[in-house]
């Protein structure tokens, strides 16, 4: 059989308007401002911005590598420094507009910038060159 204390706790859970059986131990919880609901539009913008930053860092890694091609295995090793979790190949496949993956005869998976991204990088370099000259 349930004790009187257990029964009281369950009755409080069912009806929170009930008086506290022990008035000396009144819970005093207040909510801080940071516990307020999040703005979905702001959260969405922050997430998009974070993804853009990561893709830009991966692009810069590729631009520094020979022939602008690198292995997915090497990217996976750098994934924690990019503050990411999961598989690098999944991230690359999530953005086919930015990255292209392929496998060599030995089964090693490589990735490079997509044609569209290469065009954007060339355009970016032209803009930088024109602003530096002018």
For each residue, the residues with C-beta under 8 A, 3 or more apart:
1:
2: 6 7 10
3: 6 7
4: 7 8
5: 8 9
6: 2 3 9 10
7: 2 3 4 10 11
8: 4 5 11 12 21
9: 5 6 12 13
10: 2 6 7 13 14
11: 7 8 14 15 18
12: 8 9 15 16 18 20 21
13: 9 10 16
14: 10 11
15: 11 12 18
16: 12 13
17:
18: 11 12 15
19: 23
20: 12 23 25 26 27
21: 8 12
22: 25
23: 19 20 26
24:
25: 20 22
26: 20 23
27: 20
28:
29:
30:
31: 35 36
32: 35
33: 36
34:
35: 31 32
36: 31 33
37:
38: 42 43
39: 42 43
40: 43 44
41: 44 45
42: 38 39 45 46
43: 38 39 40 46 47
44: 40 41 47 48
45: 41 42 48 49
46: 42 43 49 50
47: 43 44 50 51
48: 44 45 51 52
49: 45 46 52 53
50: 46 47 53 54
51: 47 48 54 55
52: 48 49 55 56
53: 49 50 56 57
54: 50 51 57 58 82 83 84 91
55: 51 52 58 59 95 98
56: 52 53 59 60
57: 53 54 60 61 82
58: 54 55 61 62 75 82 91 92 98 99
59: 55 56 62 63 98 113 117 121
60: 56 57 63 64
61: 57 58 64 65 70 75 78
62: 58 59 65 68 69 70 111 112 113
63: 59 60 68 121
64: 60 61
65: 61 62 68 69 70
66: 69
67:
68: 62 63 65 112 113 118
69: 62 65 66 110 111 112
70: 61 62 65 74 75 110 111 112
71: 74 75 108 109 110 111
72: 75 76 88 89 92 101 109 110 111
73: 76 77 108 109
74: 70 71 77 78
75: 58 61 70 71 72 78 79 88 92 111
76: 72 73 79 87 88 89
77: 73 74
78: 61 74 75 81 82
79: 75 76 82 84 85 86 88 91
80: 83 84
81: 78
82: 54 57 58 78 79
83: 54 80
84: 54 79 80 88 91
85: 79
86: 79 90 91
87: 76 90 91
88: 72 75 76 79 84 91 92
89: 72 76 92 93 101 109
90: 86 87 93 94
91: 54 58 79 84 86 87 88 94 95
92: 58 72 75 88 89 95 99 101 111
93: 89 90 96 101
94: 90 91
95: 55 91 92 98 99
96: 93 99 100 114
97: 114 116 117
98: 55 58 59 95 113 114 116 117
99: 58 92 95 96 111 112 113 114 117
100: 96 111 112 113 114 115
101: 72 89 92 93 109 110 111
102: 109 110 111 112
103: 107 108 109 110
104: 107 108 110
105:
106:
107: 103 104
108: 71 73 103 104
109: 71 72 73 89 101 102 103
110: 69 70 71 72 101 102 103 104
111: 62 69 70 71 72 75 92 99 100 101 102
112: 62 68 69 70 99 100 102
113: 59 62 68 98 99 100 117 118 121
114: 96 97 98 99 100 117 118
115: 100 118 119
116: 97 98 119 120
117: 59 97 98 99 113 114 120 121
118: 68 113 114 115 121 122
119: 115 116 122 123
120: 116 117 123 124
121: 59 63 113 117 118 124 125
122: 118 119 125 126
123: 119 120 126 127
124: 120 121 127 128
125: 121 122 128 129
126: 122 123 129 130
127: 123 124 130 131
128: 124 125 131 132
129: 125 126 132 133
130: 126 127 133 134
131: 127 128 134
132: 128 129
133: 129 130
134: 130 131
